[in-house]
Amino acid sequence: MARDDYYTIRSDPNDANHFTVNAVDSDYNHTKTYQIHGSVCDCWAGHKWCRHKQVLVKFKKERLLNSNKYWNFDKEKWLPPLEGQGP
């Protein structure tokens, strides 16, 4: 369920308008992957202002693209890092 998903975002080094959003659960199990290209996300709400595009804005603002940080949109909290991944 999306409310329990944590998201991290990777930028495409070959296309500045393409981003991959990976979703995991609280145990770091992969649940979904979404693609954002330009202003469109491939999720069911991607033609609107979906949560993935909102998380992208947050990651860009906080300079966290390509990091190992995972954000839960609904709970507004970070997933603690996996052991050995640093702070």
Summary of the structure (lengths in Angstrom):
residues: 87
radius of gyration: 12.3
end to end distance: 26.6
largest distance: 37.9
contacts: 210
relative contact order: 0.23
helix: 16%
strand: 36%
